[in-house]
Amino acid sequence: MNFLNKLIKSFESVPKIARQPTIALKSSAEIELMRRSGQIAATVLKEIIDLAKPGMTTMDLDLYAERRIKEMGATPSFKGYHGFPATLCTSINHEAVHGIPSANRKLKEGDLVKVDVGAYCQGYHGDSCVTIAVGKVTQQANRLLNAANSALYCGIEQVKEGNYLLDIAGAIEDYVKKMGYSVVEDYTGHGVGRNLHEDPQVFNFRTKELPNVRLKSGMVLAIEPILNAGSKYTKTLRDRWTVVTLDNLLSAQFEHTVLVTATGYEILTDRT
């Protein structure tokens, strides 16, 4: 694997070597700044959910997102990150993650499009993703979309001081298995703060690959399960970014940036 591919694989990917993570606890002042960056990301996604219609291109969505992020006093977290060329990741149907927006990719009735966005404001990042049903989708596609969103909240409900990372992972894995889907294991959640990707890795399945970190107030986590309708296995296309399901079946993803508090959690990218 050459150096560029190593950088690309590091973008939300599972590390290959277990190590003790170094986790930065955010101060009250830092948390306030992260609320701002989180709300910018949330606002952009909320607007794009309403904007995405058949006939629009993924580049239309990208240009809109970049303009809105800048209007709100922030910059896109993803653009230029390890060479990624756009503001959004836009992944359609069997594309699981890291799809590149294009003026040649038109949304069609029945598509599932994953839209992932990051906003960097006053030194801190907010990171969030939704899966959007374009027009009327099939019952099977809608069920997968709803399951991916529910899986995210199964994980979030485990976030509180004293719980462990694998409490999040186990809750997600158990729900996904119950629904008859698979969890993509090659890409995980992560810490968020001054850097877009920080320790710890936030798994969506039980593993002994990394230490099972105990959650502490002040940790900020991006929780982001990716659910596949079929196999968990994926591959990366020749553009070196777009990850697709190996069996070409549908994939769906949701993500929130979540603060661990003394009594539970706060969703910093809440769209309500």
C-alpha positions in Angstrom: 0.0 0.0 0.0 1.5 3.3 -1.0 1.6 6.4 1.2 -1.5 8.1 -0.4 -3.5 4.9 0.1 -2.4 4.8 3.7 -3.7 8.4 4.2 -7.0 7.6 2.5 -7.4 4.4 4.6 -6.9 6.5 7.7 -10.0 8.6 7.0 -12.4 7.1 9.6 -10.9 3.7 9.1 -10.1 1.0 11.7 -6.4 1.2 12.9 -4.4 -2.0 12.4 -2.2 -1.7 15.5 -3.7 -1.7 19.0 -2.4 1.1 21.2 -3.4 3.0 24.3 -5.4 6.0 23.1 -4.7 9.5 24.2 -8.1 11.2 24.8 -8.5 14.9 25.2 -11.2 16.0 27.7 -12.8 19.2 26.6 -13.2 22.2 28.9 -16.4 24.1 29.3 -15.0 26.8 27.0 -14.1 24.2 24.3 -17.5 22.6 24.6 -19.2 25.9 23.9 -17.1 26.3 20.8 -17.9 22.7 19.7 -21.6 23.4 20.1 -21.2 26.2 17.5 -19.3 24.0 15.0 -21.8 21.1 15.6 -24.8 23.3 15.0 -23.3 24.6 11.8 -22.9 21.1 10.5 -26.4 20.2 11.7 -27.9 23.3 10.0 -26.3 22.4 6.7 -27.6 18.9 6.8 -31.1 20.0 7.8 -31.2 22.3 4.8 -29.8 19.7 2.4 -32.4 17.1 3.5 -35.0 19.6 2.2 -32.9 20.5 -0.9 -32.1 17.1 -2.2 -34.5 16.2 -5.1 -34.4 14.2 -8.3 -32.5 15.9 -11.0 -30.1 17.7 -8.6 -26.4 16.8 -8.9 -24.2 15.9 -5.9 -22.1 18.8 -6.9 -25.1 21.1 -6.5 -25.4 19.8 -2.9 -21.7 20.3 -2.3 -21.6 23.9 -3.6 -24.6 24.8 -1.5 -23.0 23.2 1.6 -19.7 25.0 1.2 -21.5 28.4 0.7 -23.6 27.9 3.8 -20.7 26.8 6.0 -18.8 29.9 5.0 -21.8 32.2 5.5 -22.0 30.9 9.1 -18.4 31.8 9.8 -16.8 28.4 9.4 -14.8 26.4 6.9 -15.4 22.9 5.5 -13.6 20.2 7.5 -13.3 17.7 4.7 -12.1 19.8 1.8 -8.4 19.2 1.4 -8.3 16.7 4.3 -5.7 14.1 3.2 -6.5 15.5 -0.3 -10.2 14.9 -0.3 -11.5 17.3 -3.0 -14.9 18.4 -1.7 -17.0 19.8 1.2 -19.3 16.8 1.4 -19.0 13.1 1.1 -22.0 12.1 -1.1 -22.4 8.3 -1.4 -25.4 6.9 -3.4 -27.1 3.5 -2.9 -24.4 0.8 -2.8 -21.7 3.4 -2.1 -21.1 3.1 1.7 -18.9 6.1 2.4 -16.5 8.8 1.0 -18.3 9.4 -2.3 -17.0 12.4 -4.2 -19.6 15.0 -5.4 -19.8 15.4 -9.1 -21.6 17.6 -11.6 -22.2 14.3 -13.5 -24.0 12.5 -10.7 -27.7 13.3 -10.7 -30.0 12.2 -7.9 -32.8 9.9 -9.1 -36.2 9.0 -7.7 -35.6 6.1 -5.2 -32.0 6.8 -4.4 -30.5 6.6 -1.0 -27.8 9.3 -0.7 -25.5 9.5 2.3 -24.4 13.1 3.0 -21.6 13.6 5.5 -20.4 17.0 6.4 -17.8 18.6 8.8 -17.6 22.2 9.9 -14.5 23.8 11.4 -15.2 27.0 13.5 -12.9 28.8 15.9 -10.5 25.9 16.1 -13.0 23.0 16.5 -14.8 20.5 14.3 -18.4 19.3 14.1 -19.1 16.1 12.1 -22.4 14.6 11.1 -24.1 12.4 8.5 -27.6 11.6 7.3 -29.0 9.2 4.7 -31.6 10.9 2.6 -34.4 9.2 0.7 -34.7 10.9 -2.7 -38.3 11.1 -3.7 -40.2 7.8 -3.1 -37.9 4.9 -2.2 -38.7 1.2 -1.9 -40.0 -0.3 1.3 -36.7 -2.2 1.6 -34.6 1.0 1.2 -36.8 2.8 3.7 -36.4 0.0 6.3 -32.6 0.1 6.0 -32.6 3.9 6.3 -34.7 3.8 9.5 -32.6 0.9 10.9 -29.4 2.9 10.4 -30.8 5.9 12.2 -32.1 3.7 15.1 -28.7 1.9 15.3 -27.1 5.3 15.9 -29.4 6.1 18.7 -29.0 2.7 20.3 -25.3 3.6 20.5 -25.9 7.1 21.8 -28.2 5.8 24.6 -25.1 4.0 26.0 -23.2 7.3 26.3 -22.7 8.3 29.9 -19.8 8.7 32.3 -18.7 5.3 33.6 -19.9 3.3 30.6 -17.4 1.9 28.1 -16.8 2.2 24.4 -17.9 -1.4 23.9 -21.2 -0.6 25.5 -21.8 1.6 22.5 -20.5 -1.0 20.1 -22.5 -3.8 21.6 -25.8 -1.9 21.6 -25.3 -1.1 17.9 -24.2 -4.6 16.9 -27.1 -6.3 18.7 -29.7 -4.0 17.1 -28.2 -4.4 13.6 -28.1 -8.2 13.9 -31.7 -8.2 15.2 -32.8 -6.3 12.1 -31.0 -8.7 9.8 -28.3 -6.3 8.5 -24.6 -6.1 8.7 -22.2 -3.5 10.1 -19.3 -2.3 8.0 -16.3 -3.0 10.2 -13.6 -1.3 8.1 -14.8 2.2 9.1 -15.6 3.5 12.6 -16.5 6.5 14.6 -13.8 8.6 16.4 -13.1 11.4 18.8 -13.7 15.0 17.6 -12.2 18.3 18.7 -9.3 20.4 17.5 -8.7 17.6 15.0 -11.4 16.1 12.8 -10.3 12.6 13.9 -9.0 12.1 17.4 -8.8 9.2 19.8 -10.6 7.1 20.6 -11.8 4.9 17.8 -15.6 4.3 18.3 -16.4 0.8 17.1 -19.9 -0.3 16.0 -19.2 -3.9 16.8 -17.6 -5.8 19.7 -13.8 -6.1 19.3 -10.7 -6.8 21.4 -8.5 -4.9 18.9 -8.3 -1.7 21.1 -8.5 -1.0 24.8 -12.1 -0.8 26.1 -12.0 2.9 27.1 -14.1 4.0 30.0 -16.2 7.1 29.1 -15.5 10.3 31.0 -17.3 13.7 31.1 -15.8 16.0 28.5 -15.1 13.3 25.9 -16.6 14.2 22.5 -17.3 11.2 20.1 -18.5 10.9 16.6 -20.7 7.8 16.5 -21.4 6.7 13.0 -22.6 3.1 12.2 -22.7 2.1 8.5 -25.3 -0.6 7.8 -25.3 -2.8 4.7 -28.4 -4.6 3.4 -26.2 -7.6 2.6 -22.5 -8.4 3.3 -20.4 -6.3 5.6 -17.6 -6.3 3.1 -16.6 -3.3 1.0 -14.0 -2.2 -1.5 -12.5 1.1 -2.6 -13.0 2.3 -6.2 -10.2 3.6 -8.5 -10.8 7.2 -7.4 -9.2 6.0 -4.2 -12.0 7.4 -2.0 -15.4 6.0 -2.8 -16.1 2.9 -0.8 -18.8 0.5 -2.2 -20.5 -2.7 -0.9 -18.8 -5.7 -2.3 -22.2 -7.3 -3.2 -23.6 -4.0 -4.7 -26.5 -4.0 -2.2 -27.7 -0.8 -0.4 -25.9 0.9 2.4 -27.0 3.6 4.9 -25.3 5.7 7.5 -26.1 8.2 10.2 -23.7 10.1 12.5 -23.8 12.6 15.3 -21.1 14.3 17.3 -21.9 13.5 21.0 -20.6 15.0 24.2 -20.2 12.7 27.3 -21.6 14.4 30.3 -21.7 13.5 34.0 -25.4 12.5 33.7 -25.5 11.2 30.1 -24.9 12.9 26.8 -25.5 15.9 24.7 -25.9 15.7 20.9 -23.8 18.6 19.5 -25.1 18.1 16.0 -28.8 17.8 16.9 -31.0 18.8 13.9 -34.3 19.3 15.8 
